[in-house]
Amino acid sequence: MSLRRFKLKVKLNVYILSVATIIYCVAIGYISYQLKKITYSNSVELVKSITRENRNKISEELNVMMQTSRTLRNIFANYKKYEPAQRDAFFDQILLSNLGKNPDYLSLGVYWELKALDQTYKKKNGRFWNGYFREGGKIFNQKAIEDTTNLELNTTYYQVRRMNKETIVDPYYDQSTKEMKGILMTSLLTPIQNEAGQFVGMVGIDISLSHMNYLISSIKPYEEAISYIISKNRIIVAHTNNLLTGKNFIGSLAADSSVFKNEVFENNLDSEKSFTYKNTSDGGEYFVSTEPILIGNTPTNWLIGVEVPTEVILKEANKVLITTILTGVLGLILLYVIIYLIAARITDPIVKGVDFAKTISSGDLNAKISISRNDEIGDLAESLTLMAAKLTTIMTEIIQSSDTIAESSLDLLNSSVKLSEGANNQASSSEEISTAMDLMLSRIQQNNRSARETERIALKAASGIQDANESTQALILSMNNIARKISVIGDIAKQTNLLAINAAIEASRYGIQGKGFGVVASEIKKLAERSQLAAKEINELSTQGLLQARETGEKLLSIIPDIEHTAELVKQISVSSAEQRMSSEEINQGIQQLNRVTQQNAESSYELSINSTSISKEAENLKKLIAYFRIEA
């Protein structure tokens, strides 16, 4: 099953666009996610910064008032320098002047410990109040002595006296005057201390918190945002919803989640917090940013909070996300167009190069390519042109070489045939020489065996002659002994003959009585004569045998050196035959090796002739193949 073939331009567009789309989408997705994240983070930071900014405004405003209270405290702390009448007039003037200059103040007054003004006063409690307040557009003064008792009191004044620190009173409604009834207010209280740091009184400034609602209502990082200020006793100082001002904040939460209550109230109010919670009443999720409002050196901290639905914050982030995606889609379309144009510019000269290569592959080396570009494709076109020129040169040389190869192959064929014939003749001669050497080697081996056998016989004959010589010497000794014995017998025969003669003589004396003895003597004489004759003959024979034995011994002794010399010569012949046999074997092996080499040469020459024939045929085929290419003359 063949795969469908696509053009390079299509592949290039598909591959590049696919990869670019994937990379672009991943990049856009990542960028969009990061932008959404950054936008959300920026929105959160915006809410936090606005919270912080308004916290600073409120803190600054209250601190300015507290600073006024401190200034008055510093003036009043020098009360001992003045006479009572002069002091009271001076202090009244200061209070009246400051209240007149600060329309935001509802009232301004000073509280004195009676025992600080009167050294004779001995009760535990007792205070003198000198205050100025507004009513009907005018400023009124009121003075009074209060709490002249020894009871344990726990009003605000006495709480400040025990702490001996600056204090801001939790929000409250004043019920003393009709004009200020229903106004949520607070008091800034600053203790007056003597040289030893002991509490001798305090300065109090009452301020309205109504303008806090105006300030809170202006906090609108988003249209749906809610802002509020909460005091330490959880009273709402100000709220975007004016109806909630002055109410208990916990009570106004209704069914809000416990997360909100825990985050805001279970922890200290003197640290910045931001968190997200889900409202159980409407199911919405909200982001809350809170900042503590620090007022002077007071231990009581208020808190400002800004609450924004997370969907509002995410709306901006989602808007940025959608904008980014749309921008990315437009950029991707533009990228498609650019890539398509680039692919066309890249593939057009490549297509020309392919057509040029096809023309070259069809055998037409006269093809031309015209691409004028100063880049890698231009280098490719130039390389293709150089390749075609080089191929033309190479094919021309191949054609010339193929003719030369064809002629040389014919000459090689003729030479190989002659070489094959010579190798065959040489192989035949080598075979005959090898056969002759085998026969000669066999004869040398036979001569070697005969020489060894002759050596053995000669050594055996020499040993036998030596034994015969020894026997002859023994025989000579025996014959000498016999001659000596025979001479003894001759002597006996002579003596016997003399005895016989004597006996005959004696027998003749006795006549007839001695006749028989004379006969015996005569016979003994005859026997002695015969014995003497036999002994003589034996002596002569033994003498002659002794001479012959001596001659035989002498001859045997003279033969022994010749036989030993012959045995030595035969031994040398045997050794030479063995060496000749070894040399003949080496020669035979060399001839065998030469024979094998000759046969291999014959086979190689035969194969060479076959290969020469094949080369000749291949040269013809090469000519036919080269004819495929067309080259200008």
C-alpha positions in Angstrom: 0.0 0.0 0.0 1.7 3.2 -1.2 1.5 6.4 0.9 0.1 9.5 -0.6 2.8 11.9 -1.8 2.6 15.5 -0.8 4.6 18.4 -2.2 7.4 20.0 -0.3 5.5 23.3 0.0 2.5 21.5 1.5 4.7 19.6 3.9 6.7 22.7 4.8 3.5 24.6 5.5 1.9 21.8 7.4 5.0 21.0 9.5 5.9 24.6 10.3 2.4 25.7 10.9 1.7 22.7 13.1 4.8 23.3 15.2 4.3 27.1 15.2 0.6 26.6 16.1 1.5 24.3 19.0 4.3 26.5 20.2 2.2 29.7 19.7 -0.8 28.2 21.5 1.4 27.0 24.4 3.1 30.4 24.5 -0.2 32.3 24.3 -1.8 29.9 26.8 1.1 30.4 29.2 1.2 34.2 28.6 -2.6 34.4 29.0 -2.5 32.4 32.2 0.4 34.5 33.5 -1.4 37.7 32.4 -4.5 36.6 34.1 -2.6 35.7 37.2 -0.7 39.0 37.1 -3.9 40.9 36.5 -5.6 39.1 39.4 -2.5 39.8 41.5 -2.5 43.5 40.4 -6.2 43.8 41.2 -5.6 42.3 44.6 -2.6 44.6 45.1 -4.8 47.5 44.0 -7.4 46.6 46.6 -4.7 46.3 49.2 -3.0 49.5 48.2 -6.3 51.4 48.3 -7.0 49.9 51.7 -3.6 50.9 52.8 -3.9 54.4 51.4 -7.2 55.1 53.1 -5.9 53.6 56.3 -3.1 56.2 56.1 -5.6 59.0 55.5 -7.7 58.0 58.5 -4.7 57.4 60.7 -3.2 60.8 59.6 -6.5 62.6 60.3 -6.9 61.0 63.7 -3.2 61.4 64.5 -3.5 65.2 63.7 -6.3 65.4 66.3 -4.2 63.3 68.7 -1.3 65.7 68.1 -3.5 68.6 69.1 -4.5 66.7 72.2 -0.8 66.2 73.0 -0.1 69.9 72.4 -2.8 70.9 74.8 -1.5 68.2 77.3 2.0 69.7 77.2 0.5 73.2 77.9 -1.6 72.0 80.7 1.2 70.0 82.2 2.8 73.3 83.3 -0.3 74.2 85.5 1.8 74.6 88.6 3.6 77.6 87.1 0.4 79.7 87.2 -1.8 81.1 89.9 -5.2 79.4 90.0 -7.1 82.5 88.7 -4.6 83.2 86.0 -4.4 79.5 85.2 -8.1 79.0 84.8 -8.4 82.0 82.5 -5.5 81.0 80.4 -6.7 77.4 80.0 -10.2 78.5 79.2 -8.9 80.7 76.4 -6.8 77.9 75.0 -9.8 75.5 75.0 -12.1 78.0 73.4 -9.6 79.0 70.8 -8.8 75.4 69.7 -12.5 74.4 69.5 -13.2 77.5 67.4 -10.4 76.7 65.0 -11.4 73.1 64.5 -15.0 72.8 63.3 -14.5 69.0 63.2 -14.4 68.9 67.0 -17.7 68.4 68.8 -16.3 69.3 72.2 -13.0 70.0 73.9 -12.2 69.8 77.6 -9.8 69.1 80.3 -10.2 66.8 83.4 -8.2 67.5 86.6 -7.6 65.3 89.6 -8.9 67.3 92.6 -6.0 66.2 94.6 -3.7 67.7 91.9 -5.3 71.1 92.2 -5.9 70.9 96.0 -3.2 69.3 98.1 -5.6 68.9 101.0 -8.0 66.7 99.1 -7.6 63.1 100.3 -10.4 61.0 98.7 -9.5 58.3 96.3 -11.7 59.8 93.5 -12.7 63.2 92.5 -12.3 65.2 89.4 -12.8 68.7 88.0 -14.2 69.0 84.4 -13.9 72.1 82.3 -15.4 71.6 78.8 -16.5 73.5 75.8 -19.1 72.2 73.2 -21.1 73.3 70.3 -24.8 73.8 70.4 -27.0 75.8 68.0 -24.0 77.2 66.2 -22.5 78.6 69.4 -19.9 77.4 71.8 -20.8 76.8 75.4 -18.7 76.1 78.5 -19.5 73.8 81.2 -17.6 73.1 84.5 -18.3 70.5 87.1 -16.8 68.5 90.0 -17.6 64.9 89.8 -17.0 61.5 91.5 -16.0 62.7 94.9 -16.0 59.2 96.4 -13.7 56.4 97.4 -15.6 53.7 95.4 -14.0 51.6 92.7 -15.1 53.3 89.4 -14.7 51.9 85.9 -15.7 54.7 83.6 -13.6 55.8 80.7 -11.9 58.4 82.8 -10.7 56.0 85.4 -9.7 53.4 82.8 -7.4 56.1 81.3 -6.1 57.0 84.7 -5.1 53.4 85.4 -3.4 52.9 82.0 -1.9 56.4 82.0 -1.7 56.2 78.2 -3.2 57.8 75.2 -6.6 56.3 74.4 -9.2 56.5 71.7 -12.7 55.7 73.0 -14.8 53.1 71.2 -17.5 54.7 69.1 -20.6 55.8 71.0 -23.7 58.1 70.8 -23.8 61.2 73.0 -27.0 61.5 74.9 -26.2 64.7 76.9 -27.2 67.3 74.3 -30.1 67.3 71.9 -27.9 68.6 69.1 -25.4 65.7 69.2 -28.0 63.1 69.9 -27.8 60.4 67.3 -24.3 61.4 66.2 -21.8 58.6 66.3 -18.7 60.0 67.9 -15.4 59.1 69.7 -13.1 60.7 72.1 -9.3 61.2 71.9 -7.9 61.2 75.4 -4.4 62.2 76.4 -3.2 61.9 80.0 -1.6 64.9 81.8 1.4 63.8 83.9 3.5 65.5 86.5 7.3 65.5 86.7 7.2 62.0 88.1 5.0 60.7 85.3 2.0 60.4 87.5 -1.5 60.9 86.2 -2.9 64.3 87.2 -5.6 64.8 84.5 -6.3 64.4 80.9 -7.3 66.3 77.7 -10.3 65.0 75.8 -11.4 65.8 72.3 -14.8 64.6 71.1 -15.1 64.2 67.3 -17.9 63.1 65.0 -17.4 60.0 62.9 -20.1 61.0 60.4 -17.5 62.2 57.9 -16.0 58.6 58.0 -19.0 57.4 56.0 -18.2 59.9 53.3 -14.6 58.7 53.3 -15.6 55.1 53.2 -18.1 55.6 50.4 -15.3 57.1 48.2 -13.3 53.9 48.5 -14.4 52.2 45.2 -11.6 50.1 43.6 -14.5 48.3 41.9 -18.2 49.3 41.7 -19.2 46.2 43.7 -16.7 46.8 46.5 -17.7 47.2 50.1 -15.7 49.2 52.6 -16.0 49.6 56.3 -14.2 50.7 59.5 -14.5 48.6 62.6 -13.5 49.6 66.1 -11.9 47.4 68.8 -15.3 46.7 70.3 -16.5 45.5 66.9 -18.7 48.5 66.3 -19.0 49.6 62.7 -17.5 53.1 62.6 -18.4 53.6 59.0 -19.8 51.4 56.2 -20.6 51.7 52.5 -24.1 50.9 53.6 -24.9 53.8 56.0 -27.7 51.8 57.6 -25.0 49.5 59.2 -23.0 52.4 60.8 -23.0 52.1 64.6 -24.2 48.5 64.6 -22.2 45.6 65.9 -20.2 44.1 63.1 -20.7 40.5 64.2 -24.4 40.9 64.3 -24.5 42.4 60.8 -22.6 39.4 59.3 -25.7 37.2 59.5 -24.8 33.9 57.8 -21.3 34.9 56.6 -18.8 32.1 56.8 -16.8 31.5 60.0 -13.7 31.9 57.9 -14.3 35.7 57.8 -15.0 35.9 61.5 -11.9 33.9 62.4 -9.6 35.9 60.1 -10.8 39.3 61.2 -11.6 38.9 64.9 -10.0 35.8 66.3 -6.6 37.2 65.5 -5.1 40.5 66.5 -6.3 43.6 64.7 -2.8 45.2 64.7 -1.6 43.4 61.5 -2.4 43.5 57.9 -4.5 40.6 56.5 -5.8 39.6 53.2 -7.8 36.4 52.5 -10.6 34.9 50.4 -13.8 33.5 51.9 -17.1 32.2 50.6 -20.3 33.8 51.8 -22.7 31.1 52.9 -25.7 33.4 52.4 -25.3 34.2 48.7 -22.7 31.6 47.8 -20.4 34.2 46.4 -16.6 34.3 46.9 -15.0 37.5 48.2 -11.6 38.9 48.6 -11.0 40.9 51.8 -8.1 43.3 52.5 -7.8 44.7 56.0 -5.4 47.2 57.5 -5.0 48.2 61.2 -5.6 51.9 61.9 -2.9 53.0 64.4 -3.8 56.1 66.3 -0.9 57.7 68.1 0.4 55.5 71.0 -3.1 54.2 71.9 -3.3 50.5 72.6 -6.7 50.4 70.9 -6.6 49.7 67.1 -9.3 50.2 64.6 -9.5 48.3 61.4 -10.4 49.3 57.8 -11.5 46.6 55.4 -12.3 46.5 51.7 -14.3 43.6 50.4 -14.6 42.8 46.7 -16.3 39.8 45.0 -13.6 37.6 43.4 -15.7 37.4 40.2 -15.3 41.2 39.9 -11.5 40.9 40.2 -11.5 37.9 37.8 -13.7 39.8 35.4 -10.8 42.1 34.7 -8.4 39.2 34.6 -10.8 37.3 32.2 -11.1 40.4 30.0 -7.3 40.5 29.8 -7.3 36.8 29.1 -9.8 37.1 26.2 -8.0 40.1 24.8 -4.7 38.2 24.9 -6.3 35.1 23.2 -7.9 37.3 20.5 -4.6 39.1 20.0 -2.9 35.7 19.8 -5.4 34.4 17.2 -4.9 37.4 15.0 -1.1 37.0 15.5 -1.4 33.3 14.6 -3.3 34.1 11.4 -0.7 36.7 10.5 1.9 34.1 11.3 0.2 31.6 8.9 0.3 34.2 6.1 4.0 35.0 6.8 5.0 31.3 7.0 3.1 30.6 3.8 4.9 33.3 1.9 8.2 32.3 3.4 7.5 28.6 2.5 6.7 29.7 -1.1 9.9 31.7 -1.3 11.9 28.8 0.1 10.3 26.0 -2.0 10.2 27.7 -5.4 14.0 27.6 -5.9 14.0 24.1 -4.4 11.5 23.0 -7.0 13.7 24.4 -9.7 16.6 22.5 -8.2 14.5 19.3 -8.2 13.5 19.8 -11.9 17.2 20.4 -12.7 18.1 17.2 -10.8 15.4 15.3 -12.6 16.8 16.5 -15.9 20.3 15.4 -14.9 18.9 12.0 -13.7 17.3 11.5 -17.1 20.8 11.6 -18.6 20.8 15.1 -20.0 24.0 16.7 -18.6 23.4 19.8 -20.7 20.7 21.1 -18.4 21.0 24.6 -16.8 19.6 26.1 -13.6 19.1 29.8 -13.1 18.7 30.8 -9.4 20.3 34.0 -8.3 20.2 34.2 -4.5 22.8 35.1 -2.0 22.0 32.4 0.6 22.2 28.6 1.1 19.7 28.0 -1.8 21.9 30.0 -4.1 24.8 27.9 -2.9 22.8 24.8 -3.6 22.0 26.0 -7.1 25.7 26.8 -7.7 26.7 23.4 -6.3 24.2 21.7 -8.6 25.6 23.6 -11.6 29.1 22.6 -10.6 27.9 19.0 -10.1 26.5 18.9 -13.6 29.8 20.3 -15.0 31.8 17.8 -13.0 29.5 15.0 -14.1 30.1 16.0 -17.7 33.8 16.0 -17.2 33.7 12.7 -15.3 31.5 11.0 -17.9 33.8 12.2 -20.7 36.7 10.6 -18.9 34.7 7.5 -18.2 33.8 7.1 -21.9 37.5 7.4 -22.8 38.5 5.1 -20.0 35.8 2.5 -21.0 37.3 2.3 -24.5 40.7 1.8 -23.0 39.4 -0.8 -20.6 37.7 -2.7 -23.4 41.0 -2.8 -25.4 43.0 -3.7 -22.3 40.6 -6.4 -21.4 41.1 -8.0 -24.8 44.8 -7.9 -24.4 44.4 -9.2 -20.9 42.3 -12.1 -22.2 44.9 -13.1 -24.8 47.7 -12.9 -22.1 45.6 -14.9 -19.7 45.0 -17.6 -22.3 48.8 -17.9 -22.9 49.4 -17.8 -19.2 46.9 -20.5 -18.7 48.5 -22.7 -21.3 52.0 -22.1 -19.9 50.7 -22.8 -16.4 49.1 -26.1 -17.6 52.4 -27.2 -19.3 54.3 -26.2 -16.2 51.9 -28.2 -14.1 52.4 -31.3 -16.3 56.2 -30.9 -16.0 56.0 -30.4 -12.3 53.9 -33.5 -12.1 56.4 -35.6 -14.0 59.3 -34.2 -11.9 57.3 -35.0 -8.8 56.8 -38.6 -10.0 60.5 -39.0 -10.8 61.4 -37.5 -7.5 59.1 -39.9 -5.8 60.8 -42.9 -7.6 64.3 -41.5 -6.8 63.3 -41.1 -3.2 62.0 -44.6 -3.1 65.3 -45.9 -4.6 67.3 -43.8 -2.1 65.3 -45.2 0.7 66.0 -48.8 -0.7 69.8 -48.0 -1.0 69.7 -46.6 2.5 68.1 -49.8 3.8 70.6 -52.0 1.8 73.5 -49.9 3.1 72.3 -50.4 6.6 71.9 -54.2 6.0 75.4 -54.3 4.5 76.8 -52.4 7.4 75.1 -54.9 9.7 76.5 -57.9 7.8 80.0 -56.4 7.6 80.0 -55.7 11.3 78.8 -59.3 11.8 81.5 -60.7 9.5 84.1 -58.7 11.2 82.9 -60.0 14.5 82.9 -63.6 13.0 86.4 -63.2 11.6 87.5 -61.9 15.0 86.0 -64.9 16.6 87.7 -67.2 13.9 91.0 -65.6 14.5 90.6 -66.2 18.2 89.6 -69.9 17.4 92.7 -70.2 15.1 94.9 -68.9 17.8 93.4 -71.5 20.1 93.9 -74.1 17.4 97.5 -73.1 17.0 98.0 -73.5 20.7 96.2 -76.9 20.6 98.3 -78.1 17.6 101.5 -77.0 19.4 100.3 -79.0 22.4 99.6 -82.0 20.0 103.1 -81.6 18.4 104.6 -81.6 21.8 102.5 -84.7 22.8 103.4 -86.4 19.5 107.1 -85.8 20.0 106.5 -87.5 23.4 104.9 -90.4 21.5 107.9 -90.5 19.1 110.2 -90.6 22.0 108.2 -93.4 23.5 108.2 -95.2 20.1 112.0 -94.8 20.0 112.3 -96.1 23.5 109.9 -98.9 22.7 111.9 -99.8 19.6 115.1 -99.8 21.6 113.4 -101.9 24.2 112.2 -104.3 21.5 115.7 -104.6 20.1 117.0 -105.2 23.6 114.2 -107.7 24.2 115.1 -109.5 20.9 118.6 -109.5 21.9 117.8 -110.9 25.2 115.4 -113.4 23.6 118.1 -114.6 21.3 120.2 -115.4 24.2 117.7 -117.7 25.7 117.2 -119.7 22.5 114.0 -121.5 22.2 112.7 -120.2 25.6 113.2 -116.8 24.4 111.8 -117.3 20.9 108.2 -116.4 21.9 109.4 -113.4 23.7 111.5 -112.5 20.7 108.3 -112.7 18.5 106.6 -110.4 21.0 109.6 -108.2 21.0 109.5 -108.3 17.2 105.9 -107.3 17.2 106.5 -104.6 19.7 109.3 -103.3 17.5 107.0 -103.3 14.5 104.4 -101.6 16.6 107.0 -99.1 17.8 108.2 -98.5 14.3 104.6 -98.0 13.1 104.0 -95.8 16.0 107.1 -93.8 15.3 106.1 -93.6 11.7 102.6 -92.5 12.6 104.0 -90.0 15.1 106.3 -88.7 12.4 103.4 -88.4 10.0 101.2 -86.7 12.6 104.0 -84.4 13.6 104.5 -83.5 9.9 100.7 -83.0 9.5 100.4 -80.9 12.7 103.4 -78.9 11.7 101.9 -78.3 8.3 98.5 -77.5 10.0 100.1 -75.2 12.4 101.7 -73.3 9.5 98.4 -73.2 7.8 96.6 -72.1 10.9 99.2 -69.4 11.4 98.8 -68.2 7.9 95.0 -68.3 8.3 95.3 -66.3 11.5 97.6 -63.8 9.9 95.2 -63.5 6.9 92.2 -63.1 9.1 94.0 -60.3 11.1 94.8 -58.6 7.8 91.1 -58.9 6.7 89.6 -57.4 9.9 90.7 -53.8 9.3 89.4 -53.9 5.7 86.1 -55.3 6.9 85.9 -52.7 9.7 86.8 -50.0 7.1 84.1 -51.4 4.8 81.6 -51.2 7.6 82.6 -47.6 8.4 82.2 -46.7 4.7 78.9 -48.5 4.5 77.8 -46.5 7.6 78.9 -43.3 6.0 77.0 -44.4 2.9 73.9 -45.0 5.1 74.3 -41.6 6.7 74.7 -39.9 3.4 71.7 -41.9 2.1 69.7 -40.7 5.0 70.7 -37.1 4.4 70.1 -37.6 0.7 66.7 -39.0 1.6 65.9 -36.0 3.7 67.0 -33.6 1.0 65.1 -35.5 -1.5 62.0 -35.3 0.7 62.5 -31.5 1.0 63.0 -31.3 -2.7 59.9 -33.4 -3.3 57.9 -31.2 -0.9 59.1 -28.1 -2.7 58.2 -29.8 -6.0 54.8 -30.7 -4.5 54.3 -27.1 -3.3 55.5 -25.8 -6.7 53.1 -28.2 -8.3 50.2 -26.9 -6.2 51.2 -23.3 -6.9 51.5 -24.2 -10.6 48.0 -25.7 -10.4 46.7 -22.7 -8.6 48.4 -20.5 -11.2 46.7 -22.6 -13.8 43.3 -22.2 -12.1 44.0 -18.4 -11.5 45.0 -18.0 -15.1 41.8 -19.8 -16.1 39.8 -17.6 -13.8 41.7 -14.6 -15.1 40.7 -15.5 -18.6 37.1 -15.8 -17.5 37.3 -12.5 -15.6 39.0 -10.9 -18.7 36.1 -12.1 -20.7 33.7 -10.7 -18.1 35.6 -7.4 -18.0 35.3 -7.2 -21.7 31.6 -7.8 -21.5 31.3 -5.3 -18.7 33.2 -2.8 -20.7 30.7 -3.2 -23.5 27.9 -2.8 -21.0 29.6 0.3 -19.5 29.6 1.8 -23.0 25.9 1.1 -23.3 25.2 2.6 -19.9 27.3 5.7 -20.5 25.4 6.1 -23.7 22.4 7.0 -21.4 24.1 10.4 -20.7 23.9 13.1 -23.3 27.0 15.4 -23.5 27.7 18.2 -25.9 30.5 17.3 -28.3 
